[in-house]
Structures are given as structure tokens and as C-alpha cells.
Amino acid sequence: MAAPDGHINVLSRFDSYFECSSTANAASADPIPKTPVRNTIITANATCSYPKPEPILSSACVFDAEEIPRSKCCSDSSGDCSQKSVNLLICQYQAAQQYVRCTSTDNTNVTDCVVSNAEKATWLPYQFLIYSGSEKCPRAKKILTTLAISNVIALLSAALANTTVIKHLIGRKQMFEYTEIKLNFLSMFVSIGIHVSIPFIIGVLLEKQGYTVNWLQQVLIWTVRPRVAPVIAILGFINASWMETAVNEMVADLLFSVPALVFAVYAAFFPNKTTNPAKPAEYKLYHAGGIIMIIPGVIIAFSFLMGMCLRCAPFRAFKYPAQDLWRILRNPVRKLQKKEPVPQREVHISNFKGWYINFFGLGIILYIGSWLVWASFLNMSGDLYCPASLNTVATVLFVYPVILNVLRAFLSLV
């Protein structure tokens, strides 16, 4: 494919603006990759004719270009144009990517496609954006629906894994009241391990699809996705036999409040600095979701510190999983010694419900905040969050809760 006629300099219109400023004071926001990007093979086609990129790219970032002279930071020796220069650089870099995508899409007005997407990068956390080289991008609605279906599958599989209730419903056996809760440390350990591994698996799948995918950032954003732990906890209030499953989910969920805190602080306090009036009102939801997600993270961190210093309940309850681990390790030895196995530790509900309710409350707050952040981020991003395919990601999200609850049912026999 022949290159368009003429020398192409995507920043030629804005050279004078960059001359008076560097991006040194905002270097952490530099969007240019430090590592080589993957090459793509384009088959030559004598009939193809792409529009010249220079006028399109010049039209894409008008606000950010004009903001520099409008602010008079170039003429004021005490002024600092670094952030404005970074905004312009981010916008132009995104415009170049969008030009490649938009020209690959059939029946698309390339200019409108590029202009409508490029400036979004100045108010979105560009580290989390994905360009995979795909012609079509999944809609935000599809990604959010995938997350919702995954939550429903996790809830149903957790509900059906409770054989006690199922036997009562199917066999009409008398339901007895639970006053003691068994804690299986091995089950909790497996739950945490699987939950932690899922974002890393998704990060690897997305990295393999994209040219500009930051693996670690994708792991982080999928770590803070909405998870159904607090909804499963509601089952524990309906019948205490679900409490162990709910505890496993909530402990894993609240462990994720630490990386959620990192993402939430960024969303709440360090949004990209732009005064562009095109920034949608939905950005306020993203901002609010970040603030909401901070609440459980701060409370959990503070409570752990206080719990270690003052031995405050309900965190003393963590001694029970530790004792259960000791039981699992001791019983094989006792079997060799022909001694009776140590029974699984049971905890009376009166010692259990306090922190269960506290964790449930924190989980609900985290759940609401994560939905706000994800929904607003994806709706604002549009084509800027563009994995090539969601099929493998959806498969992981749909299958793993079923496997996890099957393992829990098996481990309950240990």
C-alpha cells in the first residue's frame, strides 16, 4: 500500500507550542511506549485509498492545542506548560492509533471517528486503555453484561453448592437451625488463590491481543471488577449454612480492597488534568465511584492495624482459620500414630456474626463503588477500550466460579 503523498508530520501544526515547554514536570504521564510495539502485516492493495492523516490528526486535538496559547503559559516566564503539553501529546498519540483503527473499519467517516475518540484520552486514565488493532470494538454494554452474567453464575453456583439446603428443598427433609459454623482453612486458601489468579489470567489474555496493552494495569483494573461476594453473603443471613462460602468470598473480596484502594485513589484524586468542556458529566460518577471504593480499603487497613495493637474483635476470629490449618497438618501425623483425628473447628454464630456483618457492609460499599467506576469508565472510553475479543475473557469469568464451588464442595469433605 502506497503512503499518502507529501511529508507527514503529525505534530507540524503544534511545533511552536512545544518549543516553549517540556513535559519534564509531568513525565509520568508520557504516553509513548518505552518498549517496541508489535509489528503488523498489511497486505498491499492497489485499490485502497486512505485519507491523508495530517489534516485529520490536526483536527483531533484542537482544544488541547489552543489551550496552550489561551493559557499564556508560553509568554509567561513563570508559567508551566508541561501538563498542557502532555495533554496535547496524549491526544495526538491516541489520534494516531485511532487513525489506524478507523481506516480499517468499513463505512466509517475517518475524520469523525478519530476526532470523537482522540480527546477522550486526556481525561481518561490512558494506562488502562487498550488498542488491539481490531476493526470493531466491543461495546461497554457487552463488557458490563459479561460481568453481570459472571456475577449471576457465581451466585447460582454458590447457592447450589450448599447440599444441605438442596437436600431440604428436593427431599423435603427437615431443615435444622445452624448454631455452629465450620471453617475449612484449605477451602478459604483455595478460594483466595483462584480469585487472585483470575485477573492475572485475564491480563495475559488481553496482552496477547493488543499492541498497546499494559499487562500490569489490566491486572489491576480486572482485580477491582465488581464481584458478587456481598450478594452471596446475603444467603448467609437467609440460612447460616451458606456462611462458610460467604466468608471465603468476602475474605478474598476484601483482600482485593488493597489494589482497589490504589485504583480508587487515582480515580478519586488524580484524574487527568484537563479543562476540556467535552469531558462528559459521567466523569463525576467515575470520580464518585473512586471515592466510594476508598472507604472499605481505608477501614480494612486501619482495622487490621488496630486489631494487631489492641486485639480488637472481630479480627480475633481469624485465629479459627489458623487453627483449622493446624488441624489439616496434624491429622495425617495422628493417623500414622493411630490416634483419633482432630475434629474440624466449629465456631458459634455469636462469635461469628459480628465481623460477618462488618465485612458484609464493607463489601457492599466496595461492590457499589466498583460498578460505578467500571460502568462510567467503559461508557466514557468507548472505542478506546478495544480488546480484539472478549470470548476468552468471558469463558474465564463464566467457568471459574463453577470450578471454585465444585472444589469447595469437595474440600468440605476433608
ABEGO torsion letter per residue (X at the ends): XBBBBEBBBAAAAAAAAAAABBAAAAAAABABBABBBBBBBBBBBAABBBBBAAAAAAAAAAAAAAAAAAAGAAABAABBAAAAAAAAAAAAAAAAAAAAAAAABBGBBAAAAAAAAAAAAAABBAAABBBAGBABBBBAAAAAAAAAAAAAAAAAAAAAABAAAAAAAAAGBBBBBBABBBBBAAAAAAAAAAAAAAAAAAAAAAAAABABBBAAAAAAAAAABBBAAAAAAAAAAABAAAAAAAAAAAAAAAAAAAAAAAAAAAAAABBBBBABAABBAAAAAAAAAAAAAAAAAAAAAAAAAAAAAAGBOAAAAAAAAAAAAAAAAAAAAAAAAGBBBBBBBBBBAAAAAAAAAAAAAAAAAAAAAAAAAAAAAAAAAEAABBBABAAAAAAAAAAAAAAAAAAAAAAAAX
